[in-house]
Amino acid sequence: MRSKNLIFSVILFLLWFMILFSHGHQEARWKGRIENEDGYKIIKNPNQPMFGEVVFDLEKVNVLGEEKNENDIFALIWEVQADAQGNVYVSDIKDRRIKKFSSEGEYLDDIGQIGQGPGEFQSARNIYVDDKTGDFYVSDFMKVHQYNQNGVFQKTVSINRIFHTFFVDIDQSFWARTSYMDETGQGEAFEKISPQGKLAKRIHKFSPQALGSTKPSGEGEVTAVAGPKHGYEQELIVSRIDEKTFLWALSYEYEMNVVDIEGNLLFKVQKQEFPEGFSGKEKDEYVYDIFSKSGYFLYQSRFSEDPVVIKNGLFYTVIRDPETDIQHVKIYRIKNWSLIKKDISY
């Protein structure tokens, strides 16, 4: 397997849907435990999911980037996102623009262009879509551009740090994985940034150079703890649960930290893990652990293609044609999506 129980996969699913599948397993009970520590709770999950493995029944509905029309061709895809209506947004880091497609796969528009003016890109990277307003945001090194649902430029927020994955909360503040460089060195951090682009709170500071040690670096900040497993590098992962709740974790410590809109720790989610080495015979598949919003390990799922977005019953992935070396966005309908129910808690 390509990624056996990597926490990176876990975080993606927390972002995508955090659900409960109903497959006639109502008699199943969660077998973990809850502990309290320093005013917050720790959800300790067992190694096995509550409802076993879930299989998504996928039906291909669209492929973006296949047409001969030059508007449909991607130079280098950085990120894919979808809005509540099913429109697809693809950031092309080489062409420095956003390509928008309808829910039917029809090319609609190019948004932005190379430049340094209002709404223009030096490097179109990560995208966040606000499903309530229809507005979408694009990170561009030390700036974030905001557009309305029609692709009309609204404003640019300048930020004195590089944004990677980011989200927007109910107060229009940004929650982001950022790159920093200061007197203590350089690395990444999970930070809350004000609507004006100022640092509101640093939730966690992560220095890749500090792997293998725990070192305080100021109030509320801790550098990375453990060395990487399976030969992979340690990575800071961040996610949005809802507009008032966010999450961060380190990729090889199976512990997710859930914080409120003020950046205060609400609870931690852990899962019993048994490290496995690689035999060299792993299949080309992706393994994901699926948790509820409350932190309970519900399901495990496997895919032959790595999903970049799962939303509103659709599964999106990016592939590269081995013959043409051209990237495509493949979209599948999840035929058994109607089996999904809301979150559970104990």
N, C-alpha and C positions, 0 to 999 in steps of 0.2 A: 504494500500500500504506500501511496505517496505521502500521506500525512496521517499517521496513526494517532488519533485523539489529541491533536495539537490544539492548544488553547486558542490559537489564532482562528481556527475554524469555529470554535465555540462562540467567540465574540461576534463573528459575522452573523451567526444565527440569532443571537440575542438582538442584534440590530434589525434583522429582517422581519421576524415575526413573533418569536417567543410564544409558542402555541401549545395546545394540547390536541393530539389526534385521538379521535374516538373510533376504536376498532373492536368494540365489544369487550373491552378489558376493564369494565367499570369495577370489577372485583379487585383489581390491582391496588396495592397500597404502597406508599412511599416508605422506604426502609432506612432512611437516613436519620440524622438527629440534628437538633438545634441547640447551640450553646450560646451563652451570653458572655460578653467580655468588654469591659470598659464602656458600657452604655450602648453597645451595638450587638447584634446577633450574628452568628456564623452558621450558615446553612451547610452542613456537612453531608454530602451526597455519597451514596455507595458507588461502587465501580460499575454496576449494571443499571441501565436505564429502567425507569418504572414500567414502561410499556414496550420494552424491547426495541426491535429495529422497525423503522417505517420505510416503505418503498414508495417513492413518488412515481406516479404513472404519467410519463411525459409524452406529449405530442407536439412535434415541431410545427410552428405556425408562421415564422418569419425568419429570414436571414438578411441582415443589413450589411451593406458593403459589397454585395454580389453584382449589382447592376453595372453596366458599362458606362452609365452616366457618371461623369467625373465628380458630380456632387455627392454621390453615394460612396466614393472610395475614401478609405481612411489611410492617412500617412503613418500615424503611430498613436494608437488608442492609449489614453491614460486612465480614464474612468468612464463608467456607464451608470446612469441613474434613470429612474422613471418617475413620472408624476402620478397623481391620483386618477387621471383620465387615461393612463397608459401611454402617453407620449414619452419618447425615449430621447435622452440627452447624452451625447458622446463627446467627451473632451479629446481633442486631437492635439497632442503636445507638439507635434512637428509642424502642422499647419497653423497652430496657434488660434484655434477657434472652436466653438461648440457647434456640433451638428445636431439638429433636432428632427425627429421622425415622428409620424403619427402612430397611433396604436395599431394601424393596419400596415405599418412598415413603410409608408410613403415619406420620401424626403420632403421636409417642410421649409427649412431655413438654415443658413449659416449665421451664427451669432458671434459678433466680435471679429477682430482681424489683428494682424501684427501691428504693433505701435505702442505708444505710451500715453495716448490721449484717453479721454473718458470712455470707459467700456472696451478699450483695446488691450491686447494681451502681449506681454513679453513671454509668458508661458502659461497656457490654459491647462489647469491641472484638476484639482478635486472639485466636485460638484455637490451642493446640498440643495434639495428641493423641499420647499415648504408646502405641504399638501393642503394646508388650510387657506393660504392666500394665493397659491400658484406661483409665487415668486421663486426664483432660483438664484443661487450664489455660486461664484466660481473663484477659487483661489488662484493667485497669480504672484508667486514669490511672496513679497511682503505687502500684498494688497488683496482685498476681496471685493469683487464686483457684484452688484446686485441688479437683477433684471426682473421685469414683471412677467406674467405668464405668456405674454405675446412676444417676449424677447426684446422689449424696449428697455434700454439702459436706465437705471434709477440713480445709482450712486456708487462711489468707490470709497472704501474704508482703508486707510493706510495703517499698517501694523509694523512695528519694529522687530519682527521676527518672521521666520518662514513658516507658513501653514502647510500642514499635510492633511490628514483626515480631519474634517471639522463638521460641526453641527451648530444650529441656531436655536436658542431657547425661547420661551414665551416672552421674555423681556428684550429680545433682539440681541442678547449677548452671544458671543461665539465660544464654543467649547472645542478645543483643538489639540491635536498632537503637533507640537511645534519643535523647531530646531533652535537651540540657543548657543551662545558663545559669550562667556563672561570670565571673571577673574578666577573662577573655580575650574574652568575648562570648557568643554563643549559636549553636547549630547542632545537629548530630546526631553520634552516635558509635556505633561497634560495640564493645560491651562484654561482658565476662564478669562476671556477678553471682553472688555466693555464694548457697547455699540459704537463708541468713539475710537476704538482700536487700542485702548490702554489696558495694561495687565490688571485684572481685577483680583485674581488669585491663582497661585501655582499649586495645583493639587498634588502633583508628583513629579519629581525630577529623576531622570534616568540617564546614567552615564555609561555607555558601552565599555569604556576603558576600565570601569570599576567591577567588571564581572568577577564573581567569586568572593566578593566581600560585601559586608553591610557597613555603611558609613553615613552617619548623620551629616546633613548638609544645610542645616537651618531648620527653623520651626516648621513642622508639617512636611518636611522633605526627606526622602531617603533614596540613596542611589541603589542601583541594581544589586540583587542579593546573590543569585546562584549562577554557576556556569551553565552553558548550554548543554542540552541532552541531544543525543543522536547526531551530533556534529553540526546542528543548526546554530545560528547566532541568536542571542537574546534580542527580543523585540518588544517595544511598548505598543500595546493595543488599546484603542479607545472606542467607545460605542455610545449610542444614544438609545435609551429605553423609551422615554417619552419626552415631552417638552420641558419637564421639570426634573428628570432623573437621568443620570449618566453613569458610565462605567469605564474603569480602566483595569488593565492587568498586564503582567509580564508573560511573554509567550511560553516560558518553560517553568512557570510556577503555577500550578493549577489552582489559582485563587483569583476570583474576580471581585473588585471593590466597587460597590454601588454608592454613589453620592447624590445628595440633593442639589437643588438649584443654587445653594450657597456654597457648595463644595464640601459639605459636611458628610462624613461617612455614615451611611444608613445601615448597611449590612455587607457581609462578605459571603461569597459562594465558593465552596470547595468541592472537589470530587476525588475520591480515592483512586489513585493511579498506580499502575504497575508498569514501570518503565520497560520498554522493549527495544532491543537493538534491531538493526537491519540485517537481513540474511542475504540481500542481493537478489531475492526472488520476489520482491513485493510487486503487486499488481499496480497498474496505472489507474488508481482510483483515489477518490477523496472521501475521507471519513469525517463526519460532523456529529458533534454532540448537541442536542437540542434541549434547552432549558426553558422553564416558564419564567415569566417576568418576576416571580417571587423567588426564583433561584432553585427550583426543583428539577432534577435531571429526569426528563421525560422519555426521550427517544434518542436513538442513534440512526444516522442515515448515511448511505454511500452513493457516490455519483462517479460516473466515468468521465464527466466534464466538470470543471470547477465553476460553480455558480458565482457570479459577481453581484447579482441582485436576485432576490426572491420577493415578489410583491404582488398583491392582489391576484393571486392564482397564476402568476407567470414566473418563469425561470429564465434568467438571462445569463449567457456565458460568452466569453471572447475566445475565438480560435484563430489560428493562422494556417492558411492553406499551404501545405508543404510544396506544392508545385509552383504556385505564383508568388508565395511569400506575402500575400495580402491578408490583412486581418478582417474578420467578419464578426458581427454580433449575432449570435443565434438566440432565438426566443422560442421557448416551449410553453405550452399550456399544461398546467398540472391538473390532470383530469379528475383526480380524487381530492382536489382542494376543498370541496364542500364538506369533507369529513372533519375539517378543522373547527375546534371549539375554542372558547375563551380560556384565559389563564386560570390556573388552580392555585390554591394556597391551603396551608394547614395551620 
